[in-house]
Amino acid sequence: MRLLITGNMGYVGPAVVAHLRHRFPDCELLGYDSGLFAGNLSTSGPLPETRLNAQHFGDVRDLPAELLQGVTAIVHLAAISNDPMGNRFEAATDEINRIASVRLATLAREAGVRSFVYASSCSVYGFAESGARRENDALNPLTAYARSKAMTEDALSQMEQEDMTVSSLRFATACGMSDRVRLDLVLNDFVACALASGEITVLSDGTPWRPLIDIRDMARAIEWAILRVPEQGGRVLKINVGADDGNHRVKDLANAVAAAVPRTSVSINTAAPVDSRSYRVDFSLYQRLAPNHQPRVKLGQSIECLVTGLRDLGFADRNFRDSDKIRLKTLSRLVAANRLTTNLRWIPAGIASSDPIEVKL
């Protein structure tokens, strides 16, 4: 079996690579990444990419068709992956998240790839006032990032798949420790606040709902989707991935972190306006179709791993929201230093960002 993972050098990718190498020790495992966040390491151990057979560098917008020859399955993680980055780099977000994804799926179909696994997001539901969202409910994407995910799902559903199985995994909000950890995710942010300052400040009134999933459980879901056959949900499937008990109010997440990190206080802005990013999600379809790949990592375990992992790094940065552990900060600094264009393409040293270029690493 030959597996290709795009975006493997991000936050989720190292956990996916580790899991797939464990589950399929004899497979040929390939990575493809532009390297935007390659330097954002949070491990003192070997590089995550040492588990791969080969690491290819390049922009997913330019991924060469010949790389797909003989590939059994593609795990498509590559994306501009949160609301702040999507808002700051909206045009690039559409190119990378939607246009390049549809192009890749088309190339995959033409190359005879059996399984295309697309990392989507429950953020496509947007603001949902009543009831947990199911796969057939109307979508209400509120941001460039969420819109790009919803539009890609739609395009994948409409294209001719031939013999390729397409799985759009609508993941709950990611959390947990990684070899390239991000602190711009709600639970990770709260743990970082607790360790750095002993105080968690909730900017909303704490009532919005967030479904969470640990990145290790995301990796297990991806394993299931790689092996999924059309009899399990159809040739094309959109599915919520998480667990019903993973739906939490933001204030409860803050209090859970405070309970795990002694002498941490929680401050909630009870006068804040309504946060439009609130939704609960129904994961019953995933429970029915993937009974052997259900999430195992509980909230307390995710918190414990984050606390241990960050402490092992000596983390104590009160200004972490201005650090490279916030992905938008990484991109903004690279653009300011004329290393990236505003369309998020690499610039060779000495070439101004205004010059029209196309770079393949």
C-alpha positions in Angstrom: 0.0 0.0 0.0 1.3 3.5 -0.9 -0.2 6.4 1.1 0.3 10.1 0.4 -0.3 12.7 3.1 -0.5 16.3 2.1 0.1 19.0 4.8 1.9 16.4 6.9 4.2 19.0 8.5 1.4 20.9 10.3 -0.2 20.3 13.7 -2.2 17.2 12.9 0.1 15.6 10.4 2.8 14.3 12.9 0.1 12.3 14.8 -1.4 11.0 11.5 2.1 9.9 10.3 2.9 8.2 13.6 -0.4 6.4 13.7 -0.3 5.2 10.1 3.2 4.0 10.4 2.2 2.0 13.5 -0.9 0.5 11.9 0.7 -0.1 8.4 4.3 -0.8 9.2 5.1 -2.1 5.7 3.3 0.6 3.7 5.1 3.2 1.6 4.3 6.4 3.4 4.9 9.7 1.6 4.6 13.3 2.8 4.0 16.4 0.7 4.2 19.8 2.3 5.2 23.4 1.5 7.1 23.7 4.7 5.4 26.8 6.0 5.4 25.5 9.5 8.3 23.0 9.3 10.3 25.0 11.9 7.5 25.1 14.5 8.7 22.1 16.3 7.7 21.2 19.8 9.7 18.0 20.3 13.2 17.3 21.3 13.0 13.8 19.7 13.5 12.8 16.1 11.8 14.8 13.3 8.2 13.4 12.7 9.2 13.0 9.1 11.7 10.2 9.9 8.7 7.8 10.0 8.1 8.5 6.3 9.6 6.7 3.4 10.0 10.1 1.6 9.2 13.7 2.2 8.3 15.8 -0.8 8.4 19.6 -0.6 6.1 21.8 -2.7 3.0 23.9 -2.9 -0.2 21.8 -3.0 -1.4 24.1 -5.7 1.4 22.7 -7.9 1.4 19.1 -6.8 2.7 17.1 -9.8 0.4 14.4 -11.2 3.3 11.9 -11.5 3.6 11.8 -7.7 0.2 10.0 -7.6 1.2 7.1 -9.7 0.7 3.9 -7.7 -0.8 5.7 -4.7 -3.5 3.7 -3.0 -4.9 6.5 -0.8 -4.5 10.2 -0.3 -4.9 11.9 3.1 -5.5 15.5 2.3 -4.6 17.7 5.3 -3.0 20.6 3.5 -5.0 23.8 4.2 -4.9 27.3 5.6 -6.4 26.0 8.8 -8.2 28.5 11.0 -10.4 31.6 10.8 -7.7 34.3 11.5 -5.5 33.0 8.8 -8.4 32.6 6.4 -9.5 36.2 7.0 -6.0 37.6 6.6 -5.2 35.6 3.5 -8.6 35.1 2.0 -7.6 34.7 -1.6 -4.9 32.2 -0.8 -7.3 30.3 1.4 -9.7 29.8 -1.5 -6.8 28.8 -3.8 -5.3 26.3 -1.4 -8.3 25.0 0.5 -10.8 24.7 -2.4 -9.3 25.0 -5.9 -6.2 23.0 -5.1 -8.2 20.4 -3.3 -10.6 19.8 -6.2 -7.6 19.7 -8.6 -5.9 17.1 -6.4 -9.0 14.9 -6.2 -9.4 15.1 -10.0 -5.7 14.1 -10.5 -6.2 11.3 -7.9 -9.2 9.9 -9.8 -7.3 10.0 -13.1 -4.3 8.2 -11.4 -6.6 5.4 -10.1 -6.3 6.3 -6.4 -8.7 4.1 -4.5 -9.4 6.4 -1.5 -9.4 10.2 -1.1 -9.7 11.3 2.5 -10.5 15.0 2.9 -10.0 16.8 6.2 -13.0 19.0 6.6 -14.4 20.7 9.6 -17.6 21.0 11.8 -17.1 24.7 11.5 -19.2 24.4 8.3 -22.2 24.5 10.6 -21.5 28.0 11.9 -24.0 29.3 14.4 -26.6 26.7 15.3 -29.0 27.7 18.1 -31.0 24.5 18.5 -30.0 20.9 18.6 -26.9 19.1 17.6 -26.1 19.3 13.9 -26.4 16.3 11.7 -24.8 15.7 8.3 -28.0 16.6 6.3 -28.6 19.8 8.2 -28.2 23.1 6.5 -24.7 24.6 6.6 -24.0 28.1 7.8 -20.2 28.7 7.3 -19.4 32.1 8.8 -15.7 32.6 7.7 -13.5 32.2 4.7 -12.0 29.1 6.2 -15.4 27.5 6.9 -16.7 28.5 3.4 -13.7 26.9 1.7 -14.4 23.6 3.5 -18.1 23.6 2.7 -17.5 24.5 -1.0 -14.9 21.8 -1.4 -17.2 19.2 0.1 -19.8 20.2 -2.4 -17.4 20.1 -5.3 -16.1 16.6 -4.3 -19.7 15.4 -4.1 -20.5 16.6 -7.6 -17.4 15.4 -9.4 -17.3 12.0 -11.2 -15.5 9.6 -8.7 -15.4 6.5 -10.9 -13.8 3.9 -8.6 -12.5 6.3 -6.0 -14.1 6.5 -2.6 -14.3 10.0 -1.2 -14.6 10.7 2.6 -15.1 14.2 3.8 -14.4 14.0 7.5 -16.0 16.9 9.4 -13.7 17.0 12.3 -14.6 18.5 15.7 -12.2 21.2 16.9 -8.7 19.7 17.2 -6.9 19.6 20.5 -4.0 17.8 22.1 -0.2 17.8 22.1 1.7 17.5 18.8 5.3 17.5 17.6 4.3 20.9 16.0 1.8 22.1 18.6 -0.6 25.0 17.9 -1.8 27.3 20.7 -4.4 29.0 18.6 -7.0 26.3 19.4 -9.4 26.8 22.3 -8.3 24.0 24.7 -4.6 24.4 23.8 -4.9 28.1 24.4 -6.4 27.6 27.8 -3.7 25.2 28.9 -1.0 27.6 27.7 -2.6 30.4 29.7 -2.8 28.3 32.8 0.9 27.3 32.6 2.2 30.7 31.6 0.2 33.0 33.8 -2.0 31.0 36.1 -5.0 32.8 34.7 -7.5 31.8 31.9 -9.4 34.7 30.4 -12.5 33.7 28.5 -13.4 36.5 26.1 -16.9 35.3 25.5 -19.6 34.7 28.2 -18.5 31.1 28.2 -21.8 29.7 26.9 -20.8 28.8 23.3 -20.6 25.2 22.4 -17.5 23.6 20.9 -17.1 19.9 19.9 -13.5 18.7 20.5 -11.4 15.8 19.3 -7.9 14.9 20.2 -5.5 14.7 17.2 -4.8 11.0 18.1 -8.4 10.2 17.5 -8.4 12.2 14.3 -5.6 9.9 13.1 -7.7 6.8 14.0 -10.6 8.2 12.0 -8.3 8.8 9.0 -7.2 5.2 9.2 -10.9 4.1 9.0 -11.5 6.4 6.1 -8.5 5.1 4.2 -9.9 1.5 4.5 -13.6 2.5 4.0 -15.5 0.8 1.2 -18.6 2.2 -0.6 -20.8 -0.2 1.4 -19.9 1.8 4.5 -21.7 5.1 3.7 -21.6 5.3 0.0 -19.0 6.2 -2.7 -19.0 9.8 -1.4 -19.5 10.4 2.3 -19.7 13.6 4.4 -19.5 12.6 8.1 -19.1 14.3 11.5 -16.1 12.9 13.3 -16.0 13.1 17.1 -18.0 11.9 20.0 -21.3 13.2 21.5 -19.6 13.6 24.9 -17.0 15.8 23.2 -19.4 18.7 23.0 -18.5 21.2 25.6 -19.3 24.7 26.6 -16.3 27.0 26.5 -16.6 27.9 30.2 -16.5 24.2 31.1 -13.3 23.7 29.1 -11.7 26.6 31.0 -12.8 25.1 34.4 -11.5 21.7 33.4 -8.1 23.1 32.6 -8.0 25.1 35.9 -8.8 22.0 37.8 -5.8 20.2 36.2 -3.4 23.1 36.8 -3.3 24.1 40.4 -3.6 27.8 41.4 -5.2 28.7 38.0 -8.0 31.2 38.1 -10.7 31.6 35.5 -12.2 35.0 34.4 -15.3 35.0 32.2 -16.6 38.0 30.4 -20.3 37.7 31.3 -21.1 41.0 29.6 -19.6 39.9 26.2 -21.9 39.9 23.1 -23.1 36.6 21.8 -20.4 34.6 20.1 -21.7 33.5 16.7 -19.3 30.5 16.7 -21.4 28.1 18.7 -22.6 24.7 17.6 -23.1 21.2 19.0 -22.7 18.3 16.7 -24.3 14.9 16.4 -21.8 12.1 15.8 -24.2 9.2 15.7 -23.5 8.4 12.0 -19.7 8.0 12.8 -20.6 5.9 15.8 -22.7 3.6 13.6 -20.3 3.3 10.6 -17.0 3.2 12.5 -17.6 1.4 15.8 -14.0 0.2 16.0 -12.5 3.7 15.5 -14.4 5.7 18.0 -12.6 8.5 19.9 -10.8 7.1 23.0 -9.0 10.2 24.3 -11.0 11.9 27.0 -10.9 15.6 27.7 -8.8 15.1 30.9 -6.3 13.0 28.9 -5.9 15.7 26.3 -5.3 18.3 29.0 -2.8 16.1 30.8 -0.8 15.5 27.6 -0.7 19.2 26.8 0.4 20.1 30.3 3.1 17.5 30.3 4.2 18.2 26.8 4.4 22.0 27.3 6.2 21.6 30.7 8.7 19.3 29.1 9.5 22.2 26.6 10.0 24.6 29.6 7.0 26.6 28.3 6.3 29.7 30.3 5.7 32.4 27.7 3.1 34.9 28.8 3.2 36.4 25.3 2.7 33.1 23.5 -0.1 34.7 21.4 2.6 36.7 19.7 4.8 33.6 19.1 5.2 31.1 16.3 2.9 28.7 18.1 0.1 30.9 16.7 0.1 30.0 13.0 -1.1 33.5 11.8 2.0 35.0 13.5 4.3 32.6 11.6 2.7 33.5 8.2 2.7 37.3 9.0 6.4 37.3 10.0 7.3 35.4 6.9 5.5 37.9 4.7 7.0 40.8 6.5 10.5 39.4 6.0 9.8 39.0 2.3 10.0 35.2 2.6 6.4 34.7 1.5 4.2 36.6 -1.0 0.8 37.7 0.3 -0.5 34.8 -1.7 1.5 32.5 0.5 4.1 31.4 -2.0 7.8 31.1 -1.0 10.2 33.8 -2.2 13.8 32.9 -2.9 16.3 35.0 -0.9 16.8 38.5 -2.4 13.6 38.7 -4.4 11.0 41.3 -3.3 7.6 40.0 -2.4 6.0 42.2 -5.1 7.8 40.3 -7.9 5.6 37.8 -9.7 7.0 34.4 -8.9 6.1 30.7 -8.6 8.2 28.7 -6.2 8.5 25.0 -5.9 10.8 23.8 -3.0 
